[in-house]
Amino acid sequence: MGNEFLGFVGVLVLIVGVFFLLYNYFLNRHFSFAKIKSQQEIAFPLRLQAYERMALFLERIKPENMFTRLNFIDLTVESLQSAVISDIKNELNHNIAQQIYIQPATWDTIVLAANSTALDLNQQILSHRELDNSRKIVLQILKNKDLSCTQNINDALSILKTEIQKYF
């Protein structure tokens, strides 16, 4: 009878142990799933907002959009240069925190687009310096459809759109 009792207790301990392990496994999975779901509920809207803000940023630094937004009439060449570069840098700095929600390669493409825009527009302003009128300079820049910054901006927008489609 003692052996039967020990056998019964042994089987009971084994069953309780297996039950405990299964319960613990499923409980941990449930909490892990709930934690992931909670993080997604918080992170997805922030990530979506970051993509929206960066798309807006890229649209704002397109030369045709920037010059319609900036008051460039009656500026000296130096003031025009300063206004263009300052606007691009301020826009980028305003959105700098969005990089934590965006893939690093995508962020690098956005920064490249911003820097190439500042560089291209600065070079264009300098190359049309002889016009000595900010309005004429801007009109000449807007007539130039071969700015590499426009292609960089469009590439960055395309990458943003492709990346956002992976998540949503």
Backbone torsions as a table, in degrees:
resi	resn	phi	psi	omega
1	MET	NA	-35.3	179.2
2	GLY	-65.0	-38.6	178.4
3	ASN	-68.9	-37.9	177.8
4	GLU	-63.7	-41.1	179.8
5	PHE	-64.5	-44.4	178.5
6	LEU	-64.7	-38.0	177.0
7	GLY	-64.2	-43.7	178.3
8	PHE	-62.4	-44.0	178.8
9	VAL	-65.1	-40.4	179.2
10	GLY	-62.0	-45.1	178.5
11	VAL	-65.6	-40.9	179.1
12	LEU	-63.0	-43.0	177.8
13	VAL	-63.5	-41.0	178.8
14	LEU	-63.4	-44.6	179.2
15	ILE	-64.4	-45.1	178.8
16	VAL	-63.6	-39.2	178.7
17	GLY	-63.9	-45.2	178.3
18	VAL	-64.4	-43.3	177.9
19	PHE	-59.9	-44.2	179.3
20	PHE	-62.2	-45.1	179.5
21	LEU	-62.6	-44.3	178.3
22	LEU	-64.2	-44.0	179.4
23	TYR	-61.1	-46.2	-179.7
24	ASN	-63.5	-41.4	179.1
25	TYR	-61.9	-49.3	-178.8
26	PHE	-69.4	-34.3	177.5
27	LEU	-65.3	-44.2	178.2
28	ASN	-64.1	-39.2	177.8
29	ARG	-63.9	-41.3	179.9
30	HIS	-63.1	-46.7	-179.7
31	PHE	-67.1	-37.0	177.6
32	SER	-64.3	-43.6	178.2
33	PHE	-63.4	-43.5	179.6
34	ALA	-63.6	-38.0	179.0
35	LYS	-66.1	-45.0	179.0
36	ILE	-62.8	-44.2	-179.8
37	LYS	-62.4	-41.5	179.0
38	SER	-63.4	-43.0	178.9
39	GLN	-64.0	-38.7	179.5
40	GLN	-66.7	-38.8	179.5
41	GLU	-63.4	-29.4	178.7
42	ILE	-87.6	-45.4	-172.2
43	ALA	-74.8	-38.5	-176.3
44	PHE	-60.8	-46.5	177.3
45	PRO	-62.6	-36.5	178.6
46	LEU	-68.5	-39.7	178.9
47	ARG	-65.8	-43.7	178.3
48	LEU	-60.7	-43.1	178.8
49	GLN	-62.8	-38.7	179.0
50	ALA	-63.2	-43.4	178.3
51	TYR	-64.3	-40.2	178.0
52	GLU	-63.0	-44.6	-178.4
53	ARG	-65.2	-37.1	-179.5
54	MET	-73.3	-34.0	174.1
55	ALA	-64.2	-42.4	177.4
56	LEU	-63.0	-42.4	177.4
57	PHE	-57.5	-47.8	-178.6
58	LEU	-64.2	-37.9	176.7
59	GLU	-66.2	-37.4	-177.9
60	ARG	-69.3	-29.0	-178.2
61	ILE	-92.1	-0.2	172.1
62	LYS	-60.9	135.6	-175.7
63	PRO	-53.0	-42.9	-178.1
64	GLU	-65.1	-31.9	178.6
65	ASN	-81.8	-38.3	-178.8
66	MET	-65.8	-42.9	-177.1
67	PHE	-71.8	-26.1	175.2
68	THR	-76.4	-24.9	-179.8
69	ARG	-84.8	-37.3	-178.6
70	LEU	-80.2	145.8	173.6
71	ASN	-90.9	95.9	-174.0
72	PHE	-101.2	-3.5	-177.1
73	ILE	-70.0	137.8	177.5
74	ASP	64.4	32.2	173.8
75	LEU	-100.3	149.6	171.8
76	THR	-74.2	167.5	179.4
77	VAL	-60.7	-43.1	-179.8
78	GLU	-65.2	-39.5	178.8
79	SER	-67.4	-37.3	177.1
80	LEU	-64.5	-45.4	176.4
81	GLN	-56.9	-49.7	-178.6
82	SER	-61.0	-42.9	-178.7
83	ALA	-64.6	-42.0	-179.0
84	VAL	-65.8	-51.1	-177.8
85	ILE	-65.1	-42.0	179.3
86	SER	-62.1	-41.6	179.8
87	ASP	-62.7	-45.7	-179.5
88	ILE	-64.3	-46.4	-179.0
89	LYS	-65.6	-40.2	178.6
90	ASN	-64.6	-41.7	178.1
91	GLU	-62.5	-43.3	179.6
92	LEU	-65.6	-46.0	179.4
93	ASN	-62.9	-34.1	178.2
94	HIS	-64.8	-27.9	-176.4
95	ASN	-108.7	11.8	-172.2
96	ILE	-62.1	-30.8	-178.9
97	ALA	-70.3	-16.4	-178.4
98	GLN	-68.1	-15.6	-177.8
99	GLN	-64.3	-20.1	179.8
100	ILE	-73.6	-16.5	-179.8
101	TYR	-102.0	-5.5	-173.7
102	ILE	-115.8	146.2	178.0
103	GLN	-56.9	141.0	-177.9
104	PRO	-56.3	-39.9	179.6
105	ALA	-64.8	-37.4	178.4
106	THR	-67.7	-42.9	177.7
107	TRP	-60.5	-42.7	178.7
108	ASP	-60.8	-37.8	178.1
109	THR	-66.1	-38.1	178.6
110	ILE	-66.5	-44.4	178.4
111	VAL	-64.1	-40.2	176.5
112	LEU	-60.2	-43.1	179.0
113	ALA	-62.1	-42.7	179.7
114	ALA	-65.2	-46.1	-178.9
115	ASN	-67.3	-39.5	179.5
116	SER	-68.4	-32.6	177.0
117	THR	-65.6	-46.1	178.5
118	ALA	-60.8	-44.2	-179.0
119	LEU	-66.8	-47.7	-179.6
120	ASP	-60.2	-47.1	-177.9
121	LEU	-67.1	-37.0	176.9
122	ASN	-62.4	-44.9	178.6
123	GLN	-64.9	-39.3	178.5
124	GLN	-64.9	-41.3	178.4
125	ILE	-62.3	-44.2	179.2
126	LEU	-65.6	-37.4	-178.2
127	SER	-71.4	-21.8	178.4
128	HIS	-107.2	19.7	-177.5
129	ARG	-56.5	-33.0	-176.8
130	GLU	-63.8	-20.2	178.3
131	LEU	-67.4	-27.4	174.0
132	ASP	54.4	27.1	178.0
133	ASN	-145.8	119.9	-174.2
134	SER	-61.3	-34.7	179.7
135	ARG	-64.5	-44.9	179.1
136	LYS	-65.6	-39.5	179.2
137	ILE	-62.2	-46.6	-179.6
138	VAL	-62.7	-41.8	178.4
139	LEU	-62.5	-39.6	177.4
140	GLN	-65.1	-41.3	179.2
141	ILE	-63.6	-43.4	-178.5
142	LEU	-68.0	-26.2	177.1
143	LYS	-72.8	-25.4	-178.2
144	ASN	-77.4	109.9	-178.6
145	LYS	-91.8	-1.2	-175.7
146	ASP	-101.4	24.8	178.7
147	LEU	-70.6	127.9	-180.0
148	SER	-67.8	-24.8	179.9
149	CYS	-64.4	-33.4	179.4
150	THR	-63.8	-41.7	177.7
151	GLN	-66.4	-40.2	178.2
152	ASN	-63.4	-39.6	178.2
153	ILE	-65.8	-45.3	179.2
154	ASN	-63.7	-37.5	176.4
155	ASP	-63.6	-43.7	179.7
156	ALA	-64.1	-41.5	176.9
157	LEU	-62.3	-40.4	179.1
158	SER	-64.2	-42.6	178.4
159	ILE	-64.2	-42.1	176.7
160	LEU	-58.4	-46.1	-178.9
161	LYS	-64.1	-41.9	179.0
162	THR	-64.5	-43.3	-178.7
163	GLU	-66.5	-40.3	-178.2
164	ILE	-67.8	-30.6	178.6
165	GLN	-68.3	-22.0	176.3
166	LYS	-69.2	-32.3	-173.5
167	TYR	-96.2	-26.8	-173.4
168	PHE	-126.6	NA	NA
